[in-house]
Amino acid sequence: MLGDNLKYLRKKHKMTQGELGLRLRISRSAVGLYETDKRRPDLETLLQIADLFDVSIDWLLDRKTTGLANGLAQATRGLSNSSLAELEQYAEYLRFMESEVHNARQLASVHQRQQGPRLPSKNPRQ
């Protein structure tokens, strides 16, 4: 739920409830109520929380995603900032490599079209 995710993020960023309250311009007790799911923030506060911690509202509200997105969200939860940065660099590398493979395939296709259609080879035994 929102409460668990908010508490996780606040602790990950080494903030007290009071410090988070100051950043969001709400009381410490409101943060505590959010963290125990006894109260829900309004939309503006929810957006501020998502922006502050650089997460999606869906993630904050623990809305279930499917497939790969859900697996990645679970797999990366709790990783340090440096590990997340390394993961992002690796993802960038993978995007680059996929682009290179795509470009190579396009060049091969163009080259094959320029060569023209292949004629069937004659079998001397027929």
ABEGO torsion letter per residue (X at the ends): XAAAAAAAAAAAAGBBAAAAAAAAGBBAAAAAAAAAGABBBBAAAAAAAAAAAGBBAAAAAGBBBBEAAAAAAAAABGBBAAAAAAAAAAAAAAAAAAAAAAAAAAAAAAAAAAAEBBBBBBBAAX
